[in-house]
Amino acid sequence: MPYDHIIVERARRTATITLNRPDAMNALTPEMLGEVAMALGEIAVDPDVGVLVMTGAGRGFCAGVDLKALQARGVDLSSGNVGDDLNNGARAVLESIEAMPQATIAKVNGFCFTGGMELMLAFDIAIVAEQAKLGDTHALLGFRPSWGMTQRLPRRVGVMRAKELSFTARTISGIEAAWIGLALEAVPLAQLDARVDALAGAIARNSPGSIQAYKDLYSRAENAGLNDGLDYERDTPYDIPDAGRRMADFVAKLGSKA
């Protein structure tokens, strides 16, 4: 079916979803998340697909939440929460990615921040461009994570490194992302497509049933207690009164650079 905010392609037993809002660095809106969820549902039951790849159009993988759209909707940010429209859509997408019977690969071609990094963390494997820029900027904006950052990031990089990344909100390169284990590999941007194609091809040649079993078993080994942690992150309220000011200041800076 045609989509407005994503592109879906299939070739050689690999389905690729491209987030397609390049002018906004593929920032997430409820509409985009709805389209991604629909595409994931179709791919998950397609016996001709052995691997799912997700990437972004233009210079970004995903810059996180569309802050301008969030501001325009007038969401109450006093708790640092981006609202149910985004939260419910994003959680549904992340859960669908993790539940896919196929292997999943995040192909991180550029900017990958906050909600975009939470999206990346739901994939089995992340391959990043060396030039990519990644970061968890919740604290910079006065937001609190609610899509699983506090549960998935420490499982990927360790608790102490996760705290350092979240507390400082600093930006790291694709090279550092691979070095700390946030991604499997970093390669030059010009080689990213070929590397992911080769990896997807190597996986797609193998038994779909074995891949599905491995996913379930590795998930059980890695994620004991994950659901309890996700529930606590989702349901615990916080008072973050400077969130609205911080977001407005950040959006204003974005406008001045346009």
N, C-alpha and C positions, 0 to 999 in steps of 0.2 A: 504494500500500500504506500501511497505518497506521504511524505512527512515534511513538515515545515522547518523543523529545528535540528534534524539529524539526517544522516545519509546511511543507508544500510546496503551492504554489498556482500555477495557470496562468491567464492572462487576456491577451488581445490580444497573442499571440505572445511573452509574457514569462513566464518561470517565476521564482517567488520562493521562496527558502528562508529561513525564519525560524528562527533558533536559539531554542529554546523552553525555557530553564531560567531564567526571569526571577528567581527567588529567589536564584540563584547568579550573577547577572549574566551568564548564558549561558557560564559557565566550561566549559572543554573537558574531556571525559572520553573514554576509548577508545570507550565505547558511543555517545556523540554523534558522534564522528568517523566511526565505522562507518556510522551512518545517513546522515551527510552524503555520504560516499563513494558509498553506494548510490544516493542521489538524484541525485548528479552524473552517475553512469553512465547513469541512465535519461534524464536531460535531454539529455545530450550527443548521443544518437542520435534525439532527437525532432525530426522535420522541421518541426513546427508551432511550435517555440520558436526565436526569433531572438536573445533576450537573457536572460541569467541575472542576477537580482538577489539579493543576500544581505543580511539585516539581522538584528536581534535583538529579542526580545520584551522589553517593560518598559523599564527605564532604561539598558540596556547593549547595545552591539553584541556584544562578547565581552571578558570580563575576563581572558582567557588561560587558563592551566591551572587546574583545580580543585585548589587547594592543600590543602584539607581532605581530599579524596579521595586525593591523592598521599601526604599524611602518613599516612592510615589504611592505605595499602598498604605502608608501610614501605620505600619505595624508597631505595636507597643513593645519597645525594646528594653524596658526597665529591668527585666530579668535576664537580659542578654540573649533572649531566645528569638529566633527568626520567624516563628509562627508555624501553625499547624499545616498550612498549605505546602510549605517547603519541607517541613520535617517529615510529614507523612509520606510525601512523594519520594523524598531522598531515602528514607529507611526502606521503603518498598523496593526501590532499585537496588540498594546495597544487599538486601536479603536475597533478592532474585539472583544477583550475580553470584553470591556465595552458594546458592542452592543449585546452580546450573549443573547438569550432568556433564557438560563439556568442560574441558580445560579453558581457563580464561587468562588473557594477557592484556595488561595495560601498556599501551605504546605511548609513552609520555614524550611528546615532541617539543614541548615548550613550557610556558608558565603553568604551574600546578600548585594552587594555594588553597588552604583551609578546606572548604567543602570539596574541592577538586582532589585534595590529598586524601580526604576520607573516602572518596570514590575510588581512587587508586588502590587504597588499602584493602578493598573488598576483592581484588583480583588475586588469582593464584600466583601470578608472576608479574613483575613490573620490569620493563626494559625502558631505560630513559636515555634521551640525548644528553651528551656531555654538557651541552650549552643550556639545558633546561634549568629553570629556577623553581624551587619548591620551598614551601614553608607552611607552618601552622600559625595563622595570624589572628586567631580568635582573641587573644589577649590584647593585641594592638587595637582592635576595634571595640573592645569591651563586651565581646560575645562569650557565651559559654558553649562548649561542644555538646551536640545532642544527636549526632549521627554515628557515633561509635569511635571517635578519635581516641578517647581515653582507654578504650578497651583493645583496639586493634593496633595502635601505634606502639605501645610497649611490648606487645607480642612480636612485633617486627624488629624493633631496634633495642629493646631492653628498657626498663622503667626509668633509669637515671638519664639516659639519652633522650627518651621521650619527654621527660620533664624539662630538660634543658631546651629542647626545640620549642616546646609549648610556652614555657615561661619567658623566653627571650623573643619569640615570634620572629626569629632571624630567617633570612633567606639562604638556602644552600644550593649548590650546583648539582647537576646530575652526577658529576664525578663523586662528590661527597655523599650523595644519596646512595650510590652503590657501595662506597667504602664503609658506611655505617650499617648496611643491610636493609635500608629502606627500599632499595631496588636490587634486582639480581645483577644487572650489568648496566654500565653506561658506555655508549658508543657515539662517535661523531654523528651529528644529525644527518649527514649525507649517507650514512650507512644504516640508519635506524630501520628503514623499511625492509632492507634486505635481511638484516639480522632477525627481525620479528617474523618475516616470511619463512626463513629457514627454521626457526624454532617451532612455529606453528605447523610447518610441514612435517617435522620430525615427530611431533606429538600426534598429528592427525593420522599418521600411518599405523598407529598402534590400536589395540583393542578398545573400543568405546566402553565396553563393560568394565575392563580393567581400570581405565581412567576414572570412571564413576566410582568404583570401589575404593581406589586410592584416595580420591577426594574426600569420601566419607570417613575413611580411616584416619587420614591426616587431620581432618577437621576435628575428629573426636580427640586425637592426641593433643592438638594445639589449643582447642577452645573449651576445655573443661572450665565451667564457671562463666563462660562468655555471656550467656543469656542473662544471668543474674546481674552481671556488670552492665550490660546494655540497658536493662530495665531500670537500674539505679540511675544511670546517666540520663535516661529519658525522663524520669519521673521526679527527680529531686530539684526543687525550685531554688533560685538564687536571686538576690537583689543586686543588680549591677547598674546603678543609676546613671553612669556616664556613657553607657552604650550608645544612646542616641546622639550625643554630642560627638563622640569619637567617629561614628559612622558618617555623620554629616561633614565633619572636617575632612575625612578621607575622600568622600565623594566630591567635595569641593576641590581637593587637590587633583583628582582625576580630571575634573572639568577644566582646570587651568592648564593641564598638559595636552588637552585635545587639540 
